[in-house]
Amino acid sequence: MKERIVTAIVIIGVVIFPLIYGGLWLEALALIVLIGGGYEWMHCAKSYNKWPKWYMPLILAAVLVTRWVPANYFMATLFLPVALIWMSPIFIECMDIEDAFYVMTYFIVFTLIYQTIGYLIPNHLYVITICLATYGSDTGAWAIGRKFGKHKMNPRISPKKSWEGFAGGLIFGFILSFIVSFLYVGQLNFMLNLAICLICPLFAELGDLCFSLIKRYYNIKDFSNLLPGHGGILDRVDSLLINLLIFGFLFTIL
C-alpha cells in the first residue's frame, strides 16, 4: 500500500503542471504517454521480442509525424503506414497477421489521440474536465460497486464490475466534472464542456473494459510494472485515452 501511495504522489506531481498550464508541459506529457504506452501496447504481442529493433521506433515516429504534416498530406501519412504495417508479415518472418493488425490498431488509435492533443494544447482547461469526468467515474464506480454492487455487468471481461457501480460512476463523474468546471468554464465553450461532463463518464467505464479485453486476450495482469503498485502507463490512462478520442469527436462537431 505504501508503494502504491508513493507512486500516486509522483504521478500527481508529473501531471499537475500540464493540467494547469498546458502548452509544452502538456505536449511533453503526451509524448510520455505515446511512447511509454506504445511500448506497453506492442509488448503484449507474443512475438514482440523477436521483432526487428527498428520496428517499434518506426511506428512511434509515424504516429508523431502525422500531427505535424500539412493538412493536405494528412491522409497520405495515415494511409501509407497502415499499408506498410499490414504488409509487415510478408517481410518480417517473426510477425504474423495478428501482430500486424494489433500494431495497426495502435497506429490508428494513437494517431487520433495525438491529433486530439493538438486541439487541446491551446484549450488545455478541457483536459481538467476530461480528467475529472474520467477519474470521477472510475472512483464513483469503484465506491458504489464495492458497497452496493450485486448485478454483474460482464463477468466474462471484468468479474468485479456491477451495474450499480456503473450507475454510480456515471452520476459521480458528471457531478464532479460539472461542478468543478464552473471555476473556469467561462473560458471554454459551455456546450462542449457540458457534453464532456455528460458523455465522458460513460466512455470512461467502457474504455476500461476495452483495455481489460486486451489484457485478458494476452493473459496479462498489467501492461507493465513501470508504475509500482499501479501497473503500467496504459493501466492508469486506459479510460482517459478513450475519452480523448471522444473529445476529439465532440470538438469537431460542436
Disulfide bonds with the S-S distance in Angstrom:
none
